[in-house]
Amino acid sequence: EVLASYTALLEQLAPLCQCIQIEEPVLCTELLPAPAAARFAQAYATLNATVARTGSARLLLATYFGPLENHLALAINSGCAALHIDLVRGPGQLDAVLAALPDHMALSLGLVNGRNIWKTDYAQAASLMNRAVNALGADRVLLASSCSLLHSPVDLAEETDLPAHIKNRMAFAVQKCAQLADLKAVAQGQGADILDVGGESTRPGASRVGAEVQKERVLPVIGALRRRLPDR
């Protein structure tokens, strides 16, 4: 019944869209029961056939919140035109995905963290991006946030009371989209200097310096609160 509903929806969307994203974070979980895995393959055969029959759209299978480990085969054999992987939570999966990716499938790289408020480490993201481009070619690589940006605040420009030394290390949803544009420029050879912009402030680790100081101050307080003094 659920598959019939998805099919009906895709029949409406396929003539209107170039790419339709279906999100399957379940593929990043530890284990799918065998019957569920079999149903997954059958379902995506139906969904891909639906969009191919009713329009020019293609499906993008999006995974996130972890690496594709146990279910990589399901993802790459889904028949979808593109696969999205979360390289924030699973950077180590890239080589395995590149080795297994079929020729017809594009790869979407989740390079910008969709779940936090900090700037992206451009050097680290560009390293992963360049490995994918070198392996697949630029025409088969897409750049994206690791997951939906609904987990991030909208626009850092609206924050007018933050100290500058904190604000210049932050990126909300609007800024994360701009960071993806920066990475695209790097991929096209137009923004090599971008990797150096902001220096250490673009790196998430730098933003934690203040947090570590606060942690040192708070821990003794927490420890004291765990001991209840006798009434006097």
C-alpha positions in Angstrom: 0.0 0.0 0.0 2.8 2.4 0.8 4.6 1.6 -2.5 1.4 2.3 -4.4 1.2 5.7 -2.7 4.8 6.5 -3.7 4.2 5.3 -7.2 1.2 7.6 -7.6 3.2 10.6 -6.2 6.1 9.9 -8.6 3.7 9.8 -11.5 2.8 13.3 -10.7 6.3 14.6 -10.0 8.2 12.9 -12.8 7.0 15.2 -15.6 7.9 18.3 -13.5 11.3 17.4 -12.0 14.8 16.6 -13.2 15.7 14.8 -10.0 13.6 13.4 -7.2 15.3 12.7 -3.9 14.2 9.8 -1.7 15.8 9.6 1.7 16.8 6.3 3.2 18.8 6.8 6.4 17.8 3.2 7.3 20.6 2.0 5.0 23.1 3.5 7.5 21.7 1.3 10.3 23.5 -1.8 11.5 21.3 -4.5 10.0 18.2 -4.8 7.8 16.2 -8.1 8.1 16.6 -10.2 5.0 12.9 -9.8 4.0 13.2 -6.0 4.3 16.3 -6.0 2.1 14.5 -8.1 -0.5 11.5 -5.7 -0.4 13.8 -2.8 -0.8 15.2 -4.0 -4.1 11.7 -4.8 -5.4 10.4 -1.4 -4.3 13.1 0.5 -6.0 12.8 -1.4 -9.2 9.1 -0.3 -9.3 9.9 3.3 -8.4 12.7 3.7 -11.0 10.4 2.1 -13.6 7.7 4.6 -12.7 9.8 7.7 -13.2 11.3 6.3 -16.4 7.9 5.6 -17.8 6.2 8.9 -16.9 8.8 11.6 -17.4 12.5 12.6 -17.7 13.1 12.6 -13.9 15.6 10.3 -12.2 15.8 9.2 -8.6 18.5 10.2 -6.1 18.8 7.9 -3.2 20.0 9.8 -0.1 21.6 8.2 2.9 22.9 10.0 6.0 23.6 10.0 9.7 26.3 7.4 9.2 28.3 5.4 6.6 27.0 2.9 4.2 28.6 -0.2 5.5 26.4 -3.3 5.7 24.0 -2.0 3.0 26.3 -0.6 0.4 25.2 -3.3 -2.1 21.6 -2.4 -1.7 22.3 1.3 -2.3 24.4 0.9 -5.4 22.1 -1.8 -6.9 19.0 0.3 -6.3 18.8 1.4 -9.9 18.8 5.1 -9.0 20.6 7.6 -11.1 22.5 9.1 -8.1 23.5 8.2 -4.6 24.1 10.6 -1.7 26.5 9.7 1.1 27.2 11.5 4.4 30.9 12.3 4.4 30.6 14.2 7.7 29.5 11.2 9.8 31.2 8.6 7.5 34.3 10.1 5.7 35.9 6.7 5.7 33.3 5.2 3.4 34.3 7.1 0.3 36.9 4.7 -1.1 34.5 1.7 -0.8 31.7 3.7 -2.5 33.9 4.9 -5.3 35.1 1.3 -5.9 31.6 -0.1 -6.1 29.7 2.7 -7.8 28.2 1.6 -11.1 29.0 3.6 -14.3 25.4 4.9 -14.6 25.3 6.4 -11.1 26.3 9.9 -10.0 27.6 10.5 -6.5 26.4 13.3 -4.2 28.9 14.2 -1.5 27.6 15.3 1.9 30.5 17.6 2.7 29.0 20.4 4.7 27.6 19.4 8.1 23.8 19.8 8.1 23.5 19.2 11.9 25.7 21.9 13.5 26.3 25.6 13.5 30.1 25.7 12.6 31.9 26.5 9.4 33.2 23.7 7.3 36.9 22.7 7.2 37.4 23.6 3.5 40.7 21.8 3.3 39.2 18.5 4.5 36.1 18.8 2.4 38.1 19.7 -0.7 40.3 16.6 -0.2 37.3 14.3 -0.2 35.8 16.2 -3.2 38.9 16.0 -5.2 39.2 12.2 -4.7 35.7 11.7 -6.0 36.2 14.0 -9.0 39.5 12.3 -9.9 37.8 8.9 -9.7 34.5 9.7 -11.4 34.9 13.0 -13.3 33.3 16.3 -12.4 30.1 15.5 -14.3 29.2 12.6 -12.0 29.9 14.4 -8.7 27.3 16.5 -6.8 28.1 18.7 -3.8 25.6 18.8 -0.9 25.1 19.1 2.9 25.5 15.9 4.8 21.7 15.9 5.5 18.8 18.3 5.3 19.6 21.8 6.6 16.4 21.8 8.7 18.6 20.9 11.7 20.5 24.2 11.4 19.3 27.7 12.2 18.4 29.7 9.1 20.7 32.7 8.8 23.7 33.9 10.8 23.1 37.4 9.6 20.1 37.6 12.0 22.4 37.1 15.0 23.4 40.6 16.0 24.5 40.1 19.6 27.1 37.3 19.2 30.7 38.2 19.9 32.7 38.5 16.7 35.3 35.9 17.7 32.4 33.3 18.0 30.4 34.5 15.0 33.2 34.3 12.5 33.5 30.6 13.2 29.8 29.9 12.6 27.6 29.0 9.6 23.9 28.6 9.6 21.8 27.2 6.7 22.2 30.2 4.4 26.0 30.3 5.0 26.3 26.5 4.5 24.8 26.9 1.0 27.3 29.6 0.3 30.1 27.2 1.5 28.9 24.6 -1.1 29.2 27.3 -3.8 32.7 28.0 -2.5 33.6 24.3 -2.8 32.1 24.2 -6.3 34.5 27.0 -7.3 37.4 25.1 -5.9 36.4 22.0 -7.9 36.3 24.2 -11.0 39.7 25.5 -10.3 38.4 29.0 -9.7 38.9 29.4 -5.9 42.1 27.9 -4.7 42.5 30.8 -2.3 39.2 29.9 -0.7 41.0 27.1 1.2 43.0 29.6 3.1 40.2 32.1 3.8 39.6 32.5 7.5 42.6 30.3 8.4 41.9 28.2 11.5 38.5 29.9 12.0 37.0 27.7 9.3 38.0 24.6 11.1 35.5 23.1 13.6 38.2 22.3 16.1 39.1 26.0 16.5 35.5 26.7 17.5 35.8 24.3 20.4 38.6 26.2 22.2 36.2 28.4 24.1 34.0 25.4 24.8 37.0 23.6 26.4 37.6 26.6 28.7 34.0 26.6 29.7 34.1 22.9 30.3 37.0 23.3 32.7 35.0 25.9 34.6 31.8 24.0 34.8 33.0 20.5 35.7 33.9 21.4 39.3 30.4 23.0 39.7 28.8 19.8 38.4 30.8 17.7 40.7 29.8 19.8 43.7 26.2 19.6 42.8 26.3 15.8 42.9 27.0 15.9 46.6 24.0 16.8 48.7 24.9 18.4 52.0 23.0 17.5 55.2 20.5 19.9 56.4 21.6 22.3 59.1 
